[in-house]
Amino acid sequence: MRFTIDTELERIIVPDTFFNQIDKMNAILIANGAEDKKIDYVEYINAAIVKAQKHAPVRKADVKSLKR
């Protein structure tokens, strides 16, 4: 999932499907008895940002050449 950090609007822009995807993940957790591990929208984004900050910024054109 990709997020955009807009420095002019001072907002994190998520895909249109973001909330639905998190809700689906939470539904799976609840169905499997792990309701205590529900995913919070903001915490999910913050965790992703912390992980991303461990790497140097890259240009959008260079993303395809990155290996996971």
KEKE-3310 file (N, C-alpha, C; in steps of 0.2 Angstrom, whole numbers, plus 5000, padded with zeros to 4 digits):
npx = (5004:5003:5007:5005:5014:5010:5017:5013:4999:5000:4997:4994:4991:4980:4977:4961:4955:4960:4954:4945:4953:4960:4949:4945:4956:4955:4942:4946:4955:4946:4937:4945:4947:4956:4953:4959:4970:4967:4969:4974:4970:4978:4989:4994:4998:5008:5017:5022:5028:5039:5046:5049:5057:5069:5077:5085:5078:5070:5068:5053:5054:5064:5059:5055:5067:5070:5074:5064)
npy = (4994:5011:5027:5045:5059:5075:5089:5102:5103:5097:5084:5066:5057:5044:5028:5027:5015:5012:5012:5003:4991:4990:4988:4976:4968:4969:4963:4949:4947:4948:4937:4927:4927:4936:4949:4958:4962:4972:4983:5000:5014:5026:5021:5011:5018:5026:5016:5011:5023:5024:5013:5015:5026:5021:5020:5028:5042:5040:5043:5044:5038:5029:5018:5006:4999:4995:4982:4970)
npz = (5000:4996:5002:5002:5006:5008:5008:5007:5009:5021:5025:5026:5013:5008:4999:4991:4995:5007:5020:5019:5017:5029:5037:5033:5036:5050:5052:5049:5059:5070:5067:5069:5083:5088:5092:5101:5094:5085:5071:5071:5062:5061:5069:5061:5049:5055:5060:5047:5042:5051:5048:5035:5036:5040:5028:5015:5006:4990:4972:4963:4951:4953:4960:4954:4952:4965:4976:4986)
capx = (5000:5007:5004:5008:5015:5009:5020:5009:4993:5002:4992:4995:4985:4980:4973:4954:4954:4964:4950:4941:4958:4961:4943:4945:4961:4952:4937:4949:4957:4940:4935:4950:4948:4962:4951:4963:4976:4964:4973:4971:4972:4984:4995:4996:5002:5014:5022:5024:5033:5045:5050:5052:5063:5076:5080:5086:5073:5071:5064:5048:5057:5069:5056:5054:5073:5072:5072:5061)
capy = (5000:5017:5033:5051:5064:5081:5094:5108:5102:5094:5078:5060:5055:5036:5026:5026:5008:5011:5011:4996:4986:4989:4985:4969:4965:4968:4957:4943:4946:4946:4931:4922:4927:4941:4956:4963:4965:4976:4988:5006:5017:5030:5017:5008:5023:5028:5011:5011:5028:5022:5008:5019:5031:5018:5019:5034:5043:5038:5046:5039:5035:5023:5013:5000:4996:4993:4975:4970)
capz = (5000:4996:5005:4999:5011:5005:5013:5006:5013:5028:5026:5023:5008:5008:4994:4992:4997:5013:5026:5018:5018:5036:5040:5031:5041:5057:5052:5049:5066:5075:5066:5072:5090:5089:5092:5105:5090:5080:5068:5071:5055:5062:5071:5055:5045:5059:5059:5041:5042:5055:5044:5029:5038:5040:5022:5011:5001:4983:4968:4961:4945:4955:4964:4951:4953:4972:4978:4993)
cpx = (5004:5003:5008:5009:5015:5011:5017:5003:4994:4998:4996:4989:4986:4976:4965:4952:4957:4960:4947:4946:4959:4955:4942:4950:4958:4946:4940:4952:4951:4938:4939:4952:4954:4959:4955:4969:4973:4969:4970:4974:4978:4990:4998:5001:5009:5020:5025:5029:5039:5049:5053:5057:5069:5080:5080:5080:5075:5066:5059:5050:5061:5065:5056:5061:5075:5070:5069:5066)
cpy = (5006:5023:5039:5056:5071:5086:5101:5108:5100:5089:5072:5058:5047:5035:5026:5020:5007:5009:5004:4990:4985:4986:4978:4965:4964:4963:4950:4942:4944:4939:4925:4923:4932:4948:4961:4965:4969:4981:4995:5010:5021:5026:5014:5012:5025:5023:5010:5017:5027:5018:5011:5023:5028:5018:5027:5035:5042:5042:5041:5035:5029:5018:5007:4996:4993:4985:4975:4965)
cpz = (5000:4999:5002:5005:5008:5010:5012:5010:5020:5030:5023:5019:5007:5002:4996:4995:5004:5019:5025:5019:5025:5039:5039:5035:5048:5057:5052:5056:5071:5074:5068:5079:5092:5089:5096:5100:5084:5078:5068:5065:5056:5064:5065:5050:5049:5059:5053:5040:5045:5051:5038:5030:5039:5034:5019:5007:4994:4979:4965:4955:4947:4959:4961:4952:4960:4972:4985:4997)
residu = (MET:ARG:PHE:THR:ILE:ASP:THR:GLU:LEU:GLU:ARG:ILE:ILE:VAL:PRO:ASP:THR:PHE:PHE:ASN:GLN:ILE:ASP:LYS:MET:ASN:ALA:ILE:LEU:ILE:ALA:ASN:GLY:ALA:GLU:ASP:LYS:LYS:ILE:ASP:TYR:VAL:GLU:TYR:ILE:ASN:ALA:ALA:ILE:VAL:LYS:ALA:GLN:LYS:HIS:ALA:PRO:VAL:ARG:LYS:ALA:ASP:VAL:LYS:SER:LEU:LYS:ARG)
# end
